[in-house]
Amino acid sequence: MFKIADSPILSPAFAQEGRLFSLDAARAFALLIGIVFHGLSSLVSFLPPIVWAVKDTQSSVPVDVFYYVAHVFRMQAFFMLSGFFAHMLYHRKGAQGFLMHRIKRIGVPLLVFWPFMMVATQLLWTWGYKQMGYLAMNPDTAKLGYWEIIGGNFKSFAWLNYGFPLTHLWFLYMLLWFCAALWLLRPVFVKFIDKQGKLRAIADRCMAFLIGRWWGSLVIGLIAVPAMWGMKNGFGVDTPDHSLLPQWAPFIVYGLYFTFGWFLHRQPVLLESIKKYWKVNAVLSLVFIVLVAFSFFSVVYQVVAQGNAPQPPVDPATMQLMSMIYNSLYGLASITGMFAFTGVMLAFFSRNNSVIRYLSDASYWMYLIHLPVVVLFQILVAPYAWHWSIKVVAILLPSLLILLVSYHILVRYTFIGKLLNGRKYTRKEETKVNIAAEVAR
């Protein structure tokens, strides 16, 4: 919730709502899409086998398409929403209150959950590699048993050779960097660099002008394009999950989305325009995604051609240019996809819905613990020659049930819920709230 006094141009619709249920839903769906995204990783045809714990023999075009499209916008939308709510918290709680709130909600869960996720992923990845026969291919592990490999890894900290493993909790670590930078730099900026608020006023006017136009997302997207040129993995924004020092390219890209969300909360009425142009941005994002796919397969073709005689070697300058084109198109697909996703949430999830509110509360816990759960079921179904659609259900359905049930029993009515979501529900209180919500409908 934000105060109307802090947002003088707040529209009557948002003022009456008091809470942006649509953005709560957007944050929840961004995390839930991430769970599905990881749940499909074993079935994706274009991922190299060693990238994931297990490589399934089954795959399909629908799985590949969902996987690729979800990666285009989900984390970008999450960091934009994080910036939006960070501005709200900063001006509600003040600098010190904001810092303590972020440490409690982000820092503490990272410290508490990371050791469990590290151990679980180490166990499951080794098991998955053993099941797929990868360990037998390596002379160092071919004669070792499962527990010998695990014990050796933890004893020697061999994983440090690949950088510090943040697992899927890297997003919390990056958020801590953004919040710390905000806490340190904003007072300097406000008191010395922009004491009269002129620069912020210019930024507000530019945002209002661009977001109010259907083509504004394209112009905003151009800001992130140069940072996209620094990506190295060939799959959009690199995942910075193996280093305590931020990788500059993904750090800048996600930082720009976070900053955009911060300034968006200064003028929440602009959400009306984002909602208005969601269809336009969806079409633009689809066009760029098609162009990205075309350029992606062009790069892959050139790489394959380079390695097969008698094809002539590809000029490095040409490869670099193709990579820049690919990453530029990806950056534009991401910004328009983020606008389209946010617009859909604003258009269709603006009302208070008890199911969506429940999922919004549950999504944080579900995302924190989901990775070993989905990987476990991926390993269990991998040996069987079932149709890919059956495997999707066999992986996702039990995983989601476990995550939801564990939230309801272990989190919602306990101190863990208060740590993650700021409140511990009571069953009596929740029953009254749900009845009141149904009556209000």
C-alpha positions, 0 to 999 in steps of 0.5 A, a space after each residue: 500500500 502507498 500513501 496518496 500524499 506520496 503520490 499526488 497524481 494517483 488516479 481515483 481507481 488506485 486510490 479507492 483500491 488502496 492496495 495494488 492486488 494486481 501487482 501482488 498477483 504479478 509478483 506471485 505469478 513471476 515466481 510461480 512461472 519460475 517454478 514451472 520454468 525449472 520444472 521443465 528444464 529436463 525436457 527442453 531439447 536445446 539445453 546441453 545435457 550437463 547444464 541440468 541435473 538430468 536430461 530427459 529423452 522426451 522433449 517437444 516444441 510446446 515445452 521449448 517455446 514456453 521455456 524460452 518465452 518465460 525466460 524472456 520476461 519473468 526475472 525482468 518483471 520480478 526486479 521491476 516489481 521489486 523496485 516498485 515496492 522498494 520505493 513504497 517501503 523506503 518512503 513508508 519506513 524511512 532509510 533505516 527502517 527500509 534497510 532493516 526490513 530488507 535484511 529481515 525479508 531478504 538477507 535472513 531467508 538467504 542465510 537460512 535457506 542457502 545451506 539447505 538448498 546447497 546440500 540438496 542440489 549437491 545431492 540431487 545433481 550428483 544422483 542425476 549425473 550418476 543416473 545419466 552416466 555422466 560420472 562414468 565418463 569422468 576418470 576421476 569419478 568413474 570408480 567412485 560410489 555416490 556417497 564417496 563423490 558427495 563426501 569428496 565434494 564437501 570435504 574438498 569444497 571442490 565446488 569453489 572451482 566453479 565459483 560460489 554456488 548461490 543456487 537459484 537464490 541468486 536473485 535474493 543476493 542481487 536484491 541485497 546489492 540493489 537495496 544496499 546501493 539504494 540505502 547508501 547512495 540515495 541520501 547522497 543523491 538527494 542531498 548533494 546531486 539533486 538537492 532541488 529535485 530537478 533531475 528527478 522531475 525530468 526523469 518523471 516527465 520522461 517516464 510519463 511521456 514514454 509510458 503514455 505512448 504505445 511505442 514508449 517501451 521500445 525507447 525505454 528498452 534501448 537503454 538496456 541494450 548496451 548492457 545486453 551486449 555483455 551477455 556471454 551464455 547465448 540465452 538472454 540475460 546470464 544467470 549470475 549464480 556462481 559468484 559473490 562479486 556481481 557480474 557487470 552485465 546482468 547486474 546492470 540489466 536487472 538494476 535498470 529494471 529495479 530502477 525503472 520500478 522505483 521511479 514507476 512508483 513515484 507516478 503509479 498513475 502510469 500503471 493505467 497506461 501500461 494496462 492500456 497498451 498491454 496488447 500492443 506490447 504483447 504483439 511487439 514482444 512476440 515479434 521480437 521473440 520470433 526475431 530472437 529465435 531466428 537470430 539464435 538459430 542463425 548463430 547456432 548454424 554458424 557455430 556448427 558450420 565452423 566446426 564441420 569441414 569443409 565449411 570455411 571458418 566464420 569471421 570472429 567479427 561476424 560472429 560478434 556482430 550476430 551476437 550483438 544483434 541477438 542480444 539487442 533483440 532479446 533486450 527489446 523482447 524482454 522490456 516489451 514482454 515485461 510491459 505486456 505481463 504487467 499490463 495483463 496483471 493490471 487488466 485482469 487481476 485488479 480485484 481482491 481474490 482470496 485464491 490469488 492472495 493466498 498464492 501471493 503469500 505462498 509464492 515466496 516460500 514455494 520459490 525458495 524451496 522448489 528446486 530440489 523438489 522439482 529436480 527429484 521428480 525429474 530424476 524419478 521420471 527420466 528413465 521412462 519412455 512416457 509422452 512428454 505431456 505425461 512427464 510434465 504432469 508427473 513433475 509439476 503436479 506433485 511438486 506444486 502439491 508438496 510446495 502448497 501443502 508445506 506452505 499451509 502446514 509449516 509457514 502460513 500460521 507460524 513464525 516462518 510466515 511472519 519472517 517471509 511475508 510480514 505476518 503470521 495468519 491465525 485460522 480464526 482471523 483468516 476465516 473472517 477475512 475470507 467471509 468478508 471478501 466473499 460478501 464484498 463481491 
